Amino acid sequence: MSVRLFNSAALERLTYMPMHWFLPVWGVILASAGWSCRALPLSRCFALACLGLAIWTLTEYFAHRFLFHLNLRSRQGKQFIFLIHGNHHDDPSDYLRNMMPLVVTLPLAFLIWALMGTLYPNGGAALFLGFALGYVLYDFVHYATHQYSSRFTLFKKLKQHHLRHHHIAEHCNYAVTAIFWDRVFGTRATGRKR
C-alpha cells in the first residue's frame, strides 16, 4: 500500500507512475525529439545530444541535493518536500512511486524542450533528446535499484550507491546514474552504518 498523499482518489492516482505507462509515453517523446533532429548532420546531433545528457546528469544531482532535500521550516514547505520526495524516503520500495509521475514530468519536458529550442533554434531538439534520454535512464535505473537485483557489476554499484543514500546517509549519494558527481562535489558516502 502506497503512502497516502491526497484525500482525493483522482489526485492520488496522478501521483503514480507504473512502468507500463512510463515506457510508451517516454518512448514517444524520445522518438519525437529524435525525429525533430533529422535535418541536423548526424555528428552535430550526436554532439548536442551528448551535451544534453551531460546537462541532465548535473540537473539530476543538483535537483536531488538542493530541491528534493531542501530543509524548509514551514508546515506548507515540509508538506511540499514530502509530496515531491519525502514520501519516497518513507516507502522506497513502492513500485508506483519509484519514478516521477507524468503530471510532473510532461509539463516540465515540454517547457525544457521549448526553452532549449528557443535558446538554440538549430539544435535545441538534439540537446533535449540527450537531456530526455538521461532522464529516462535515470528514472529506469532508479526504479531498478529499488525493484530488481542483478549480477552485473555496474548495476550492483549503482544500486549500492543509491541504497546508501536511503539507508546510511540521507544527505550523501545524491546522484543515481552519474555517481561520479558525488565524488566531485564531496557528497559520496561509503560506510555501512547509519
Backbone torsions as a table, in degrees:
resi	resn	phi	psi	omega
1	MET	NA	129.9	-179.6
2	SER	-72.8	153.6	171.5
3	VAL	-62.7	131.2	-178.2
4	ARG	-78.3	127.4	-179.4
5	LEU	-107.9	-31.0	-177.3
6	PHE	-133.5	151.8	173.4
7	ASN	-72.5	-31.4	-179.2
8	SER	-77.1	127.6	178.6
9	ALA	-65.0	-35.6	179.6
10	ALA	-65.5	-45.6	177.4
11	LEU	-64.2	-39.1	179.8
12	GLU	-60.1	-43.0	179.7
13	ARG	-62.4	-31.0	179.4
14	LEU	-68.4	-15.3	-179.5
15	THR	-89.7	-4.0	-179.5
16	TYR	-91.8	149.1	175.8
17	MET	-137.9	84.7	177.6
18	PRO	-73.1	147.9	-177.7
19	MET	-58.7	-35.0	-177.4
20	HIS	-69.7	-10.9	170.6
21	TRP	-98.9	-38.0	-176.4
22	PHE	-58.9	-52.1	-174.1
23	LEU	-62.1	-50.0	-179.1
24	PRO	-67.7	-39.9	-178.6
25	VAL	-63.8	-48.7	-178.8
26	TRP	-73.9	-25.2	172.4
27	GLY	-62.5	-42.7	178.1
28	VAL	-65.6	-41.4	179.6
29	ILE	-63.3	-45.5	179.4
30	LEU	-64.4	-42.0	179.0
31	ALA	-63.5	-39.7	178.9
32	SER	-65.2	-42.7	177.9
33	ALA	-64.3	-42.3	177.6
34	GLY	-62.0	-43.0	179.1
35	TRP	-62.7	-35.7	-179.9
36	SER	-68.5	-15.1	-179.2
37	CYS	-94.3	1.3	-170.1
38	ARG	-60.5	-24.6	-179.7
39	ALA	-82.2	-14.2	-179.1
40	LEU	-80.6	147.1	170.3
41	PRO	-59.9	142.7	-175.2
42	LEU	-56.4	-41.1	-178.5
43	SER	-65.0	-38.6	178.9
44	ARG	-69.3	-41.7	178.0
45	CYS	-60.7	-44.3	-179.7
46	PHE	-62.8	-45.7	-179.3
47	ALA	-62.9	-43.3	179.7
48	LEU	-68.8	-37.2	177.1
49	ALA	-64.6	-38.9	176.9
50	CYS	-64.1	-39.6	176.2
51	LEU	-63.8	-43.3	177.3
52	GLY	-61.0	-39.4	177.1
53	LEU	-63.7	-42.9	178.2
54	ALA	-62.9	-40.7	177.2
55	ILE	-62.1	-40.1	178.2
56	TRP	-60.0	-44.8	-175.2
57	THR	-60.0	-37.5	177.1
58	LEU	-71.9	-37.3	177.3
59	THR	-62.0	-44.8	178.5
60	GLU	-57.1	-49.3	-177.3
61	TYR	-64.2	-52.3	-174.5
62	PHE	-69.4	-36.4	177.6
63	ALA	-64.1	-44.0	-179.3
64	HIS	-66.5	-42.5	-176.5
65	ARG	-73.2	-47.4	-169.6
66	PHE	-102.0	-17.2	176.0
67	LEU	-105.0	-55.8	-174.4
68	PHE	-65.9	-25.6	178.9
69	HIS	-112.9	24.2	177.2
70	LEU	-62.9	132.6	-177.7
71	ASN	-95.5	85.0	178.9
72	LEU	-88.6	145.3	-174.4
73	ARG	-98.0	-27.7	-177.8
74	SER	-72.4	158.9	178.6
75	ARG	-61.2	-44.0	179.7
76	GLN	-65.5	-38.7	178.1
77	GLY	-63.5	-43.5	178.1
78	LYS	-65.1	-38.2	177.4
79	GLN	-64.7	-39.6	178.7
80	PHE	-61.9	-48.0	179.7
81	ILE	-63.9	-38.5	177.0
82	PHE	-64.0	-39.9	-179.6
83	LEU	-64.5	-44.2	-175.1
84	ILE	-84.6	-22.6	-176.8
85	HIS	-153.7	-32.5	-175.9
86	GLY	-59.8	-34.8	178.8
87	ASN	-62.4	-31.7	178.1
88	HIS	-67.3	-35.6	177.2
89	HIS	-72.3	-30.1	176.6
90	ASP	-70.4	-33.0	-179.7
91	ASP	-142.0	74.4	-175.0
92	PRO	-67.6	-14.8	-178.8
93	SER	-94.9	6.4	179.1
94	ASP	-70.5	105.1	-174.7
95	TYR	-66.1	-17.7	177.6
96	LEU	-85.2	-9.7	-179.7
97	ARG	-127.3	21.4	175.7
98	ASN	-83.8	-9.6	177.0
99	MET	-127.9	153.0	-179.9
100	MET	-67.5	138.3	-179.6
101	PRO	-72.2	154.1	-178.4
102	LEU	-61.1	-30.1	-180.0
103	VAL	-61.6	-23.2	176.7
104	VAL	-96.0	-48.7	-170.2
105	THR	-75.1	-33.8	-178.8
106	LEU	-65.2	-49.8	176.9
107	PRO	-60.6	-39.6	177.7
108	LEU	-63.8	-41.4	-179.7
109	ALA	-61.0	-46.5	-179.3
110	PHE	-67.1	-36.8	177.1
111	LEU	-64.5	-45.9	-179.0
112	ILE	-66.7	-41.0	177.7
113	TRP	-61.3	-45.6	179.3
114	ALA	-63.2	-42.1	179.3
115	LEU	-63.5	-45.5	179.7
116	MET	-65.1	-37.7	178.0
117	GLY	-67.8	-34.2	178.5
118	THR	-72.3	-44.0	-179.0
119	LEU	-71.6	-30.7	-177.1
120	TYR	-140.2	78.1	-173.2
121	PRO	-57.0	-31.0	-177.3
122	ASN	-91.7	5.2	-179.3
123	GLY	-157.8	8.1	-178.1
124	GLY	-60.5	-36.7	180.0
125	ALA	-66.0	-37.3	178.6
126	ALA	-69.8	-40.1	175.2
127	LEU	-59.7	-46.1	-179.8
128	PHE	-64.8	-37.2	178.2
129	LEU	-56.7	-47.3	178.5
130	GLY	-66.0	-41.9	178.8
131	PHE	-62.1	-47.3	-178.7
132	ALA	-67.5	-38.3	176.5
133	LEU	-62.0	-41.0	176.0
134	GLY	-60.6	-42.9	178.9
135	TYR	-62.7	-45.4	-179.0
136	VAL	-62.4	-43.8	177.0
137	LEU	-61.7	-43.2	177.7
138	TYR	-58.3	-51.6	-175.7
139	ASP	-65.4	-38.3	178.5
140	PHE	-67.5	-44.0	178.4
141	VAL	-63.1	-42.2	179.1
142	HIS	-60.9	-46.1	177.9
143	TYR	-58.8	-47.4	-176.8
144	ALA	-64.2	-36.7	-179.3
145	THR	-64.3	-26.5	179.3
146	HIS	-94.1	-20.4	-171.3
147	GLN	-114.4	-20.8	-173.0
148	TYR	-126.0	162.4	168.4
149	SER	-125.0	157.6	-177.1
150	SER	-156.5	157.8	176.5
151	ARG	-92.5	-7.8	-178.8
152	PHE	-66.8	129.5	-174.5
153	THR	-58.2	-46.4	-178.2
154	LEU	-62.1	-45.3	179.8
155	PHE	-62.8	-43.1	179.0
156	LYS	-59.9	-39.2	179.5
157	LYS	-67.3	-44.1	178.0
158	LEU	-62.9	-42.9	-179.5
159	LYS	-64.5	-46.4	179.8
160	GLN	-60.6	-43.0	179.8
161	HIS	-60.3	-47.5	-176.6
162	HIS	-71.9	-39.8	-179.3
163	LEU	-68.1	-25.7	172.2
164	ARG	-63.2	-36.4	176.6
165	HIS	-60.6	-41.1	-177.7
166	HIS	-77.4	-37.8	-167.8
167	HIS	-113.9	-11.1	-176.8
168	ILE	-121.9	-51.5	-173.9
169	ALA	-142.4	91.5	-176.0
170	GLU	-60.5	-26.2	-178.9
171	HIS	-102.2	34.1	174.5
172	CYS	-143.7	172.4	175.3
173	ASN	52.9	56.8	-179.1
174	TYR	-77.5	-30.6	-179.2
175	ALA	-74.6	144.8	177.7
176	VAL	-109.0	-43.2	-178.8
177	THR	-102.0	-47.7	-178.4
178	ALA	-97.4	70.2	-170.3
179	ILE	-67.8	-11.3	176.6
180	PHE	-64.6	-23.5	179.1
181	TRP	-62.5	-32.1	177.6
182	ASP	-65.3	-34.2	176.3
183	ARG	-70.7	-44.7	-179.0
184	VAL	-60.1	-43.5	-175.6
185	PHE	-95.4	7.6	174.0
186	GLY	71.6	30.2	-179.2
187	THR	-118.1	24.1	-178.2
188	ARG	-87.6	128.7	175.9
189	ALA	-108.5	135.6	-178.6
190	THR	-123.4	-12.3	-175.3
191	GLY	-68.6	170.2	-179.9
192	ARG	-106.3	-12.6	-177.1
193	LYS	-110.7	151.1	178.1
194	ARG	-69.1	NA	NA
